[in-house]
Amino acid sequence: MSAVALLRKAPRCTQHHVVSQGRWCTAKTRGDSLRRLYSSAPSSWPVPERYQQLALETRAPIELAKALHPSFYTDQEYAQHETDHIFGSQWFAIAHTAELSSGDVKVVQISSKSVFLTRDSKGQLHAYYAATRVVCSHNFRAQSSVSENLLVALDRQTAEVLGYTAVPAIEVFAGMVFINFKPHASPLSDALGDLPSKLSRYDLDYSTLHGKKHYGISGNWKLAAENFVDFFHINAVHPELAKFSQVDDHLPYQGKGQYIGFATSPLTDIGGPPDRSHFNPFPRLLPDELSGALFFHIFPNVSVTLYPHSMYTLITLPSETPGNTQQQLTLLMAPNARKHVDDNHHFHSKCDDLMRFVTRINDEDTQAVEALQSGLANAAGNGLTGKFVPQFDWPIHRFQNLLISSFDDTMLNDGIMPQLCNDFEQKLMASMI
């Protein structure tokens, strides 16, 4: 439950502060000059002027900025512009490669647009979309096998004759499928920045799918994203997780790219399902990766949690109304995660326990997001906004500025981001020497 979205009031700061292992990192602000620099919206912003002016209050250094106005989470007028632009010209995640074998079709709904993701007999992934909503289940096998076989076998020309349009761009990163509706889009690597290097020792392309859970959330998709990056709420909302991934052990793990990153170092085994002793880890991890957890939100819509032995993701997509969101939680295990002493039954039982652990966390988060959406609907009418607390809210400030930067198809300007401590990254680099 985002502290910012709860409209928490905070005193104005004069420096950037981000705490790391009890030590403060500070950076002198250039707030006044930067506010003047960003005092007007680019003419290319594809949102009505009222929202442009409200966004400028967030597009500033964290100690000067205000949180996004509640209207960005509640107004239908804005939501349509946002969906058309962000999910129309940005890379976003829709699935995992492990979900599709040859001949499979997965249907994904993005607002009113239906996307069909297929894997052909040669293992190649394809994506098509229909101009109108298609009534479907999460697994297209629930529909006719004739339709399924047709979609798998489609080439681009035949698809267009039948009323389907090929998605212009599709790429795979870390076992996740990303698409972009923009013709001649820049490669996904431009948006990812240095994130691939941070994940290079996690063999995510070879992870095995264990389970999925689908959520229909009565809340805006941005609240789900902000909830993920807001680690300050853990003690209040997640009593079991708070023992395993303690708030005081969270550290920034942020670099250049369209993402938010932080780590828990170290994790604290609790005698429960996520304990490191239950599974073999990813085989190439460094010592601090073996004892910690990594968290990344890749803008706009996929949240990634990496434990030493597994990964679970939240792929979040907007519905046709701003107060409703579709989300899929997916748990994948490291290659060879099964311990030698475990038979398959015991291994799968432990994976089931881990799945219950992570879904319980997300169930708690879903309740918090839905309560927050109701509160924001009231706050929008009263014109209330909140300020950021730099020590805890830097991830939310970054997410909201990623959103604003996407209005004019530009990368985030790191010049207005706070200087973060890099203790965790320094430890990793030292262990590689």
C-alpha positions as CSV (number, residue, x, y, z in Angstrom):
1,M,0.0,0.0,0.0
2,S,1.9,3.0,-1.3
3,A,2.7,5.6,1.3
4,V,2.5,8.2,-1.4
5,A,-0.8,7.0,-2.7
6,L,-2.1,7.2,0.9
7,L,-1.4,10.9,0.5
8,R,1.1,11.0,3.3
9,K,2.2,14.5,4.1
10,A,5.9,15.1,4.4
11,P,8.0,18.2,5.2
12,R,9.9,19.7,2.3
13,C,13.5,18.5,2.2
14,T,16.5,20.5,1.0
15,Q,18.6,17.5,0.0
16,H,18.1,14.1,-1.6
17,H,18.3,11.4,1.2
18,V,18.3,7.6,0.6
19,V,19.1,5.4,3.6
20,S,21.4,2.4,3.1
21,Q,22.4,0.1,6.0
22,G,22.0,2.9,8.5
23,R,24.1,5.4,6.4
24,W,22.7,8.4,4.6
25,C,23.6,9.2,1.0
26,T,23.0,12.9,0.2
27,A,23.2,14.9,-3.0
28,K,22.8,18.6,-3.2
29,T,19.6,19.5,-5.0
30,R,19.3,21.6,-8.2
31,G,15.6,21.8,-7.6
32,D,14.9,25.4,-8.4
33,S,16.7,25.3,-11.8
34,L,15.2,22.0,-12.6
35,R,11.7,23.1,-11.8
36,R,12.1,26.0,-14.1
37,L,13.5,23.7,-16.8
38,Y,10.4,21.5,-16.6
39,S,7.8,24.1,-16.0
40,S,6.0,23.5,-19.3
41,A,4.8,20.3,-20.9
42,P,6.1,19.3,-24.3
43,S,3.6,20.0,-27.1
44,S,3.7,16.4,-28.1
45,W,2.2,15.1,-24.8
46,P,-0.9,13.0,-25.8
47,V,-3.0,13.9,-22.8
48,P,-5.4,16.8,-22.2
49,E,-3.9,20.0,-20.9
50,R,-5.4,19.6,-17.4
51,Y,-3.4,16.4,-16.9
52,Q,-0.3,17.9,-18.4
53,Q,-0.3,20.6,-15.8
54,L,-0.9,18.1,-13.0
55,A,1.9,15.9,-14.3
56,L,4.4,18.8,-14.1
57,E,4.0,18.8,-10.3
58,T,5.5,15.3,-10.3
59,R,8.1,15.9,-12.9
60,A,10.6,17.4,-10.5
61,P,13.3,16.4,-8.0
62,I,11.8,14.2,-5.3
63,E,12.0,16.8,-2.5
64,L,10.1,19.3,-4.7
65,A,7.7,16.9,-6.4
66,K,4.1,16.0,-5.5
67,A,2.8,12.5,-6.0
68,L,0.6,12.0,-9.1
69,H,-2.8,13.5,-8.7
70,P,-5.6,11.0,-7.9
71,S,-7.2,11.8,-11.2
72,F,-4.5,9.8,-13.0
73,Y,-5.9,6.7,-11.3
74,T,-9.6,7.4,-11.5
75,D,-10.5,9.4,-14.6
76,Q,-11.8,7.6,-17.7
77,E,-10.8,10.5,-20.0
78,Y,-7.2,10.2,-19.0
79,A,-7.2,6.4,-18.8
80,Q,-8.0,6.0,-22.5
81,H,-5.2,8.3,-23.6
82,E,-2.8,6.4,-21.3
83,T,-3.8,3.0,-22.6
84,D,-3.6,4.1,-26.2
85,H,-0.2,5.6,-25.8
86,I,1.7,3.6,-23.2
87,F,0.3,0.2,-24.2
88,G,0.3,1.3,-27.9
89,S,3.9,2.6,-28.3
90,Q,5.9,1.1,-25.4
91,W,7.4,-2.3,-24.9
92,F,5.3,-4.3,-22.3
93,A,5.2,-7.9,-21.0
94,I,2.3,-10.2,-21.8
95,A,3.5,-13.8,-21.0
96,H,6.3,-16.2,-20.2
97,T,7.8,-18.4,-22.9
98,A,7.4,-21.4,-20.5
99,E,3.6,-21.0,-20.9
100,L,3.5,-22.0,-24.5
101,S,4.6,-25.2,-26.1
102,S,4.5,-25.8,-29.9
103,G,0.9,-25.4,-31.1
104,D,-0.3,-23.4,-28.1
105,V,-2.2,-20.1,-28.2
106,K,-2.5,-17.7,-25.3
107,V,-5.1,-14.8,-25.4
108,V,-4.2,-11.6,-23.6
109,Q,-6.6,-8.8,-23.1
110,I,-5.2,-5.2,-23.0
111,S,-8.2,-2.9,-22.4
112,S,-10.5,-3.6,-25.4
113,K,-7.8,-5.2,-27.5
114,S,-7.3,-9.0,-27.8
115,V,-3.8,-10.3,-28.4
116,F,-3.2,-13.8,-29.6
117,L,0.3,-15.2,-28.7
118,T,1.1,-18.4,-30.6
119,R,4.1,-20.8,-30.8
120,D,4.3,-22.6,-34.1
121,S,5.6,-26.1,-34.8
122,K,9.1,-24.8,-35.2
123,G,9.0,-23.1,-31.8
124,Q,8.7,-19.6,-33.1
125,L,6.6,-17.1,-31.3
126,H,4.0,-14.9,-33.1
127,A,1.5,-12.3,-31.9
128,Y,-1.7,-11.1,-33.6
129,Y,-4.4,-8.8,-32.4
130,A,-8.1,-8.3,-33.2
131,A,-9.6,-4.9,-33.6
132,T,-12.5,-5.9,-31.2
133,R,-12.6,-7.7,-27.9
134,V,-12.7,-11.5,-28.2
135,V,-14.6,-13.3,-25.4
136,C,-12.2,-16.0,-24.2
137,S,-10.7,-17.8,-21.3
138,H,-7.1,-17.4,-20.2
139,N,-6.3,-20.5,-22.2
140,F,-7.5,-20.4,-25.8
141,R,-7.8,-24.2,-25.8
142,A,-11.3,-23.6,-24.3
143,Q,-12.4,-22.4,-27.7
144,S,-12.6,-24.4,-30.9
145,S,-9.6,-26.4,-32.0
146,V,-10.3,-25.2,-35.6
147,S,-9.8,-21.6,-34.5
148,E,-6.7,-22.5,-32.5
149,N,-5.1,-24.5,-35.3
150,L,-5.8,-21.7,-37.7
151,L,-4.2,-19.1,-35.5
152,V,-1.0,-21.2,-35.0
153,A,-0.7,-21.7,-38.8
154,L,-1.3,-18.1,-39.8
155,D,1.2,-16.1,-41.7
156,R,1.0,-12.3,-41.7
157,Q,-0.8,-12.0,-45.0
158,T,-3.4,-14.6,-44.2
159,A,-4.0,-13.1,-40.7
160,E,-4.8,-9.8,-42.2
161,V,-7.3,-11.2,-44.7
162,L,-9.1,-12.9,-41.7
163,G,-9.2,-9.6,-39.7
164,Y,-6.2,-10.1,-37.5
165,T,-3.2,-7.8,-37.5
166,A,0.4,-9.0,-36.7
167,V,1.9,-7.2,-33.8
168,P,4.8,-5.3,-35.3
169,A,7.4,-6.2,-32.7
170,I,7.9,-9.1,-30.3
171,E,11.0,-9.9,-28.2
172,V,11.9,-12.2,-25.4
173,F,13.9,-11.2,-22.3
174,A,14.6,-13.3,-19.2
175,G,12.0,-15.8,-20.3
176,M,9.3,-13.1,-20.7
177,V,7.5,-12.1,-23.9
178,F,7.4,-8.4,-24.7
179,I,5.4,-6.8,-27.5
180,N,5.2,-3.3,-29.0
181,F,2.4,-2.1,-31.3
182,K,4.6,0.7,-32.6
183,P,5.9,0.1,-36.2
184,H,9.7,0.3,-36.4
185,A,10.0,0.4,-32.6
186,S,13.5,0.8,-31.0
187,P,14.8,-2.5,-29.7
188,L,13.7,-3.7,-26.3
189,S,17.4,-3.4,-25.1
190,D,17.1,0.4,-25.3
191,A,14.5,0.4,-22.6
192,L,16.1,-2.3,-20.5
193,G,19.4,-0.4,-20.1
194,D,21.8,-2.2,-17.8
195,L,19.2,-4.5,-16.4
196,P,20.3,-7.5,-18.5
197,S,23.7,-7.4,-16.8
198,K,22.1,-7.4,-13.4
199,L,20.2,-10.6,-14.3
200,S,23.0,-12.3,-16.3
201,R,23.7,-14.9,-13.6
202,Y,20.1,-16.0,-13.3
203,D,19.3,-18.6,-16.0
204,L,15.8,-17.3,-16.4
205,D,15.4,-18.6,-20.0
206,Y,15.7,-22.1,-18.6
207,S,13.4,-21.8,-15.6
208,T,10.5,-24.2,-15.3
209,L,6.9,-23.1,-14.8
210,H,5.3,-24.3,-11.6
211,G,2.1,-22.3,-11.3
212,K,0.0,-19.3,-12.2
213,K,-2.8,-17.4,-10.5
214,H,-5.0,-14.8,-12.3
215,Y,-6.4,-11.8,-10.5
216,G,-9.2,-9.4,-11.4
217,I,-8.3,-6.3,-9.3
218,S,-10.7,-3.5,-8.5
219,G,-7.9,-0.9,-8.7
220,N,-5.8,0.9,-11.3
221,W,-2.8,-0.9,-12.8
222,K,-0.4,1.8,-11.7
223,L,-1.4,1.2,-8.0
224,A,-0.4,-2.4,-8.4
225,A,3.0,-1.4,-9.8
226,E,3.5,1.2,-7.1
227,N,2.5,-1.2,-4.4
228,F,5.2,-3.6,-5.6
229,V,8.0,-1.0,-5.5
230,D,6.9,0.4,-2.1
231,F,8.8,-1.9,0.3
232,F,8.0,0.4,3.3
233,H,4.5,-1.1,3.6
234,I,5.8,-4.7,4.2
235,N,5.6,-4.6,8.0
236,A,2.0,-3.3,8.0
237,V,0.6,-5.6,5.3
238,H,2.8,-8.7,5.2
239,P,3.6,-10.1,8.6
240,E,5.2,-13.4,7.3
241,L,7.1,-11.7,4.5
242,A,8.4,-9.1,6.9
243,K,10.4,-11.8,8.7
244,F,11.9,-13.2,5.6
245,S,12.6,-9.9,3.7
246,Q,13.1,-7.4,6.4
247,V,12.5,-3.7,5.6
248,D,15.8,-2.6,7.2
249,D,17.7,-5.0,4.9
250,H,16.4,-3.4,1.7
251,L,19.0,-1.6,-0.5
252,P,18.8,0.3,-3.8
253,Y,20.0,-1.7,-6.8
254,Q,19.3,0.9,-9.4
255,G,21.0,1.6,-12.7
256,K,20.2,3.2,-16.1
257,G,17.1,1.9,-17.7
258,Q,13.3,2.0,-17.7
259,Y,13.0,0.0,-14.5
260,I,13.0,0.3,-10.7
261,G,15.4,-2.0,-8.8
262,F,16.3,-2.8,-5.2
263,A,17.4,-5.8,-3.2
264,T,17.0,-7.5,0.2
265,S,20.5,-8.4,1.6
266,P,20.5,-10.7,3.4
267,L,17.3,-12.7,3.5
268,T,16.4,-14.2,6.8
269,D,15.3,-17.9,6.7
270,I,12.1,-18.3,8.8
271,G,11.5,-22.1,8.8
272,G,9.0,-21.6,6.0
273,P,8.4,-22.2,2.3
274,P,10.8,-19.6,0.9
275,D,13.8,-20.7,2.9
276,R,16.9,-21.1,0.8
277,S,17.6,-24.6,2.2
278,H,14.5,-26.1,0.4
279,F,15.8,-25.9,-3.1
280,N,19.0,-25.7,-5.2
281,P,19.8,-22.2,-6.3
282,F,20.5,-20.8,-9.7
283,P,23.9,-22.3,-10.3
284,R,26.0,-19.2,-11.2
285,L,25.0,-16.7,-8.5
286,L,27.5,-14.6,-6.6
287,P,27.6,-15.0,-2.7
288,D,25.4,-11.9,-2.1
289,E,22.9,-13.1,-4.7
290,L,22.8,-16.5,-3.0
291,S,21.9,-14.9,0.3
292,G,19.6,-12.1,-0.9
293,A,16.6,-11.3,-3.1
294,L,16.3,-8.9,-6.1
295,F,13.2,-6.9,-7.1
296,F,12.7,-5.2,-10.4
297,H,9.7,-3.5,-11.9
298,I,10.2,-3.2,-15.7
299,F,8.1,-0.3,-16.9
300,P,5.3,-0.3,-17.5
301,N,3.8,-3.5,-16.3
302,V,5.9,-6.4,-15.0
303,S,7.2,-6.9,-11.5
304,V,9.9,-9.4,-10.9
305,T,10.9,-11.0,-7.6
306,L,14.1,-13.1,-7.7
307,Y,14.9,-15.5,-4.8
308,P,18.1,-17.5,-5.0
309,H,16.0,-20.6,-6.1
310,S,13.0,-19.1,-8.0
311,M,11.4,-16.2,-9.7
312,Y,7.8,-15.0,-9.5
313,T,6.4,-12.2,-11.6
314,L,3.3,-10.1,-11.8
315,I,2.2,-9.1,-15.3
316,T,-0.4,-6.3,-14.9
317,L,-2.6,-5.0,-17.7
318,P,-5.3,-2.3,-17.8
319,S,-8.9,-3.0,-18.4
320,E,-11.4,-0.7,-20.2
321,T,-12.1,1.2,-17.0
322,P,-9.4,2.9,-14.8
323,G,-10.6,1.2,-11.7
324,N,-10.1,-2.4,-12.9
325,T,-6.9,-4.4,-13.7
326,Q,-6.0,-7.9,-14.9
327,Q,-3.0,-9.5,-13.4
328,Q,-1.2,-12.8,-13.7
329,L,1.1,-14.1,-11.0
330,T,3.6,-16.7,-12.3
331,L,6.0,-18.8,-10.3
332,L,9.0,-20.4,-12.0
333,M,11.7,-22.5,-10.4
334,A,15.5,-22.4,-11.1
335,P,16.8,-25.1,-13.4
336,N,17.6,-28.2,-11.3
337,A,16.0,-26.6,-8.2
338,R,15.1,-30.1,-7.0
339,K,17.4,-31.3,-4.3
340,H,19.0,-34.7,-4.9
341,V,17.4,-36.1,-1.7
342,D,13.9,-35.1,-2.8
343,D,11.7,-37.3,-5.1
344,N,9.4,-35.6,-7.5
345,H,6.4,-35.7,-5.2
346,H,8.3,-34.1,-2.3
347,F,9.8,-31.4,-4.6
348,H,6.4,-30.5,-6.1
349,S,5.0,-30.3,-2.6
350,K,7.6,-27.8,-1.6
351,C,7.0,-25.8,-4.8
352,D,3.2,-25.8,-3.9
353,D,4.1,-24.5,-0.5
354,L,6.2,-21.7,-2.1
355,M,3.3,-20.9,-4.5
356,R,0.9,-20.5,-1.5
357,F,3.5,-18.2,0.2
358,V,3.8,-15.9,-2.8
359,T,0.1,-15.9,-3.6
360,R,-0.7,-15.1,0.0
361,I,1.6,-12.0,-0.3
362,N,-0.2,-10.9,-3.5
363,D,-3.6,-11.6,-2.0
364,E,-2.7,-9.2,0.8
365,D,-1.5,-6.6,-1.7
366,T,-4.6,-6.9,-3.8
367,Q,-6.8,-6.1,-0.8
368,A,-4.6,-3.1,-0.1
369,V,-4.7,-1.8,-3.7
370,E,-8.5,-2.2,-3.8
371,A,-8.9,-0.2,-0.6
372,L,-6.6,2.4,-1.9
373,Q,-8.5,2.8,-5.2
374,S,-11.6,3.6,-3.2
375,G,-9.7,6.2,-1.2
376,L,-8.3,7.8,-4.3
377,A,-11.7,8.2,-5.8
378,N,-12.7,10.4,-2.9
379,A,-9.4,12.3,-2.9
380,A,-9.7,13.1,-6.6
381,G,-12.8,15.1,-5.9
382,N,-11.1,17.0,-3.1
383,G,-8.0,17.9,-5.1
384,L,-5.7,16.2,-2.5
385,T,-2.2,15.2,-3.4
386,G,0.7,13.9,-1.3
387,K,4.4,14.6,-1.0
388,F,7.2,12.1,-1.2
389,V,9.4,11.0,1.7
390,P,12.7,10.5,-0.1
391,Q,14.1,7.8,2.2
392,F,11.3,5.4,1.3
393,D,9.5,6.8,-1.8
394,W,12.3,7.1,-4.3
395,P,11.0,3.9,-6.2
396,I,7.5,5.4,-6.5
397,H,8.9,8.8,-7.6
398,R,10.9,7.0,-10.3
399,F,7.9,4.9,-11.5
400,Q,5.7,8.0,-11.8
401,N,8.4,9.9,-13.7
402,L,8.8,6.9,-16.0
403,L,5.1,7.2,-16.7
404,I,5.4,11.0,-17.4
405,S,8.5,10.5,-19.6
406,S,6.5,8.0,-21.7
407,F,4.0,10.7,-22.7
408,D,6.5,12.0,-25.2
409,D,8.3,8.7,-25.9
410,T,11.5,9.7,-24.2
411,M,13.6,7.8,-21.7
412,L,13.6,8.8,-18.0
413,N,15.7,11.9,-17.3
414,D,18.0,10.6,-14.5
415,G,19.0,14.2,-13.8
416,I,16.0,14.7,-11.6
417,M,16.3,11.3,-9.8
418,P,18.0,11.2,-6.4
419,Q,21.5,9.9,-6.0
420,L,21.2,6.4,-4.5
421,C,23.6,4.4,-2.4
422,N,25.1,1.5,-4.3
423,D,26.3,-0.6,-1.4
424,F,24.8,-3.8,-2.8
425,E,26.2,-3.4,-6.3
426,Q,29.6,-2.6,-4.8
427,K,29.5,-5.8,-2.8
428,L,28.7,-7.8,-5.9
429,M,31.5,-6.2,-7.9
430,A,34.0,-6.8,-5.1
431,S,33.1,-10.5,-5.1
432,M,33.9,-10.7,-8.8
433,I,37.5,-9.5,-8.4
